[in-house]
Amino acid sequence: TMKASLELLEAGVYCQGIRPPTVPPGTCRLRVSLTAAHGEAHLTSLARAVGDLAPMREEAARRARG
């Protein structure tokens, strides 16, 4: 999650990684805050940046399975 947060920041998206104890042990979250000042281009950029994280997530899932 923290790596994903850094990757998103490098892509121009400010997104906080949330870890325990804020979320249940063994889980993590990415927190994105949207405001009325964000337009369609911002949302498109966010969606693209999050989509680019898919290979990272798949690799993490493979490592977790062993």
Disulfide bonds with the S-S distance in Angstrom:
none
